[in-house]
Amino acid sequence: MADSKSRFLGQLGFMLGKKKAPPKPENTLTPDEALQRLLEGNERYFTSNSKARDFQSTRDASMTGQNPYACILSCADSRVSPELCFDEDRGDLFVIRLAGNYVSLDGLASLEYGTAVLHAPLVMVLGHEDCGAVKAAIQANEEYTEFPGHIQMITSNLGDAVRAGKRMRGELIDATTRENILINMNRLKEATPILKRLYKEKKINIVGGLFHLDSGQVEIIAE
């Protein structure tokens, strides 16, 4: 019984932020510093100047825990890899990926963990060009196409973005992709009980990025 109580108190202290020195001190950043680091890493990536990686050197640090400096809500598209496009190493980014990069309950729980427990100061919703999930959502909205299995759930969750995209000028897929990023940023900013509080207290920032497949550059569309 005593051992169980000790473990519970230890877990409770961890959840409340009573943690040891971070395994990566360089990852202890403000929200603005975190965004700047992401952009600098992306510039190295799209200019073909990515750092050489020595994975052996990060193993000791990763064994003691993690303190990522940014959370990324990204599409599952195989052409988009946040660790690569931001030129980062293990332990630097806390990445949640699903087709369409929208806020699901499981994804929200993961982002709450990344910010409240791991203390990442930045959340980025990262969309990308030529998104298959966005194309499917447009097809479902305009042609009433029904997709098999649980794929239909993805198109339903992107329905608000399609309707918002139709009110914008320009190509529908681009407008929908951008609106989807903005909609999910706003959902995270209002997500209770954790993210909304952290955002209001300016302990985290929530931004939106668009990954360009042709160049590899991430365009910041809202911050």
C-alpha positions in Angstrom: 0.0 0.0 0.0 2.8 2.4 0.9 4.6 1.7 -2.4 1.4 2.3 -4.3 0.9 5.6 -2.5 4.4 6.7 -3.2 4.1 5.9 -6.9 0.8 7.9 -7.0 2.3 10.9 -5.3 5.3 10.8 -7.6 3.1 10.7 -10.7 0.9 13.5 -9.3 4.0 15.7 -8.7 5.2 15.0 -12.3 1.8 16.0 -13.7 1.9 19.2 -11.7 5.2 20.1 -13.2 7.6 19.2 -10.5 10.3 17.8 -12.7 14.0 17.3 -12.7 16.4 19.3 -14.8 15.4 19.0 -18.5 17.4 16.5 -20.5 17.8 19.1 -23.2 18.3 22.5 -21.6 18.5 24.2 -25.0 14.8 23.3 -25.5 13.7 25.5 -22.6 12.4 28.4 -24.7 9.8 31.1 -24.8 7.0 30.7 -27.4 8.6 33.4 -29.6 12.0 31.7 -29.4 10.4 28.3 -30.2 8.8 29.7 -33.3 12.0 31.3 -34.4 13.9 28.1 -33.9 11.4 26.2 -36.1 11.7 28.8 -38.9 15.5 28.7 -38.7 15.4 24.9 -39.0 13.0 25.0 -41.9 15.3 27.5 -43.7 18.2 25.0 -43.3 15.9 22.3 -44.7 14.6 24.1 -47.8 18.1 25.5 -48.6 19.6 22.0 -48.4 21.8 22.9 -45.4 20.3 20.5 -42.8 22.6 19.5 -40.0 24.5 16.2 -39.9 23.0 14.0 -37.3 24.9 12.0 -34.6 22.2 9.9 -33.0 24.6 8.4 -30.6 25.0 11.7 -28.9 21.3 12.1 -28.1 20.8 8.6 -26.6 21.9 9.5 -23.1 19.6 12.5 -23.0 16.7 10.6 -24.3 17.0 8.0 -21.7 16.4 10.5 -18.9 13.1 11.9 -20.3 11.9 14.5 -22.8 11.3 18.2 -23.0 10.3 19.0 -26.6 10.2 22.7 -27.4 7.2 22.5 -29.8 4.1 20.4 -30.5 3.2 19.8 -34.1 -0.3 18.8 -35.3 0.6 17.5 -38.7 -1.0 15.6 -41.6 -0.1 11.9 -41.8 0.9 12.5 -45.5 4.2 10.6 -46.1 5.6 13.6 -48.0 5.5 15.7 -44.8 7.8 14.9 -42.0 8.0 17.6 -39.2 11.4 16.4 -37.8 12.9 16.6 -41.3 11.3 19.9 -42.5 12.3 21.7 -39.3 15.7 20.0 -39.2 15.3 18.7 -35.7 16.5 15.7 -33.7 14.9 13.2 -31.4 13.4 14.8 -28.3 12.9 18.2 -29.9 9.4 18.0 -31.4 6.2 16.4 -29.9 4.4 15.3 -33.1 0.7 14.3 -33.5 -0.1 13.2 -37.0 -3.4 12.3 -38.7 -4.8 12.7 -42.1 -6.2 16.2 -42.5 -4.4 17.7 -39.4 -7.6 18.4 -37.6 -8.3 18.4 -33.8 -9.6 15.0 -32.6 -10.2 14.1 -29.0 -7.1 11.8 -28.9 -5.0 14.5 -30.6 -6.2 17.1 -28.2 -5.3 14.9 -25.2 -1.8 14.4 -26.7 -1.4 18.2 -27.1 -2.5 18.8 -23.5 0.2 16.3 -22.4 2.8 18.0 -24.6 2.1 21.4 -23.2 0.9 20.9 -19.6 3.2 18.0 -18.7 6.2 18.3 -21.1 6.0 22.1 -21.0 6.3 22.7 -24.8 5.7 26.5 -25.3 4.5 26.3 -28.9 1.8 24.4 -30.8 1.8 24.5 -34.6 -1.1 23.3 -36.8 0.8 22.2 -40.0 -1.1 21.7 -43.2 0.3 21.1 -46.6 -0.3 21.5 -50.3 -2.1 18.9 -52.3 -3.7 17.3 -49.3 -5.6 14.1 -50.1 -7.8 14.5 -47.1 -8.8 18.0 -48.2 -9.4 16.8 -51.7 -11.7 14.0 -50.4 -13.6 16.5 -48.2 -14.2 18.7 -51.2 -15.4 15.8 -53.2 -17.7 14.7 -50.4 -19.1 18.2 -50.1 -19.6 18.9 -53.8 -20.4 15.5 -55.2 -21.8 13.8 -52.1 -19.2 11.1 -52.4 -19.2 8.5 -49.7 -15.9 6.9 -48.8 -15.4 3.4 -47.3 -14.8 2.5 -43.7 -13.8 5.3 -41.3 -12.4 7.6 -44.1 -15.8 9.3 -44.3 -15.2 10.5 -40.7 -12.2 12.5 -42.0 -14.2 14.2 -44.7 -16.9 15.0 -42.2 -14.4 16.6 -39.8 -13.1 18.8 -42.7 -16.6 19.9 -43.8 -16.4 23.3 -42.0 -13.1 24.0 -43.8 -14.6 23.3 -47.2 -17.5 25.5 -46.5 -15.2 28.3 -45.3 -12.9 27.8 -48.4 -15.8 28.3 -50.7 -16.3 31.8 -49.4 -12.7 32.7 -50.2 -11.2 33.7 -53.5 -8.7 31.5 -55.4 -8.4 27.8 -55.9 -10.7 25.8 -53.6 -8.2 23.3 -52.4 -5.7 26.0 -51.4 -8.4 28.0 -49.7 -9.8 25.0 -47.9 -6.3 23.9 -46.7 -5.7 27.3 -45.3 -9.1 27.6 -43.6 -8.6 24.2 -42.1 -5.4 25.3 -40.4 -7.1 28.5 -39.1 -10.2 26.6 -37.9 -8.1 24.1 -35.9 -5.9 26.8 -34.5 -9.0 28.5 -33.1 -10.3 25.2 -31.8 -7.1 24.7 -29.8 -7.1 28.2 -28.5 -10.6 27.6 -27.0 -10.0 24.0 -25.9 -10.8 23.6 -22.3 -9.7 23.1 -19.7 -5.9 23.1 -20.4 -4.9 24.7 -23.7 -7.3 27.7 -23.4 -5.8 28.5 -20.0 -2.2 28.2 -21.1 -2.9 30.3 -24.2 -4.7 33.0 -22.2 -1.8 33.1 -19.7 0.6 33.4 -22.7 2.5 30.3 -21.5 2.0 28.8 -25.0 1.4 30.2 -28.5 -0.6 28.5 -31.2 0.3 29.1 -34.8 -0.5 27.8 -38.2 1.9 26.7 -41.0 1.6 25.6 -44.6 4.2 23.2 -46.0 4.9 23.8 -49.7 5.7 20.5 -51.4 7.7 22.1 -54.2 10.1 24.0 -52.1 10.0 22.4 -48.7 9.3 25.8 -47.1 6.8 26.3 -44.3 4.7 29.4 -44.7 3.4 30.9 -41.5 -0.2 31.8 -42.2 -1.2 32.9 -38.7 0.4 33.4 -35.3 
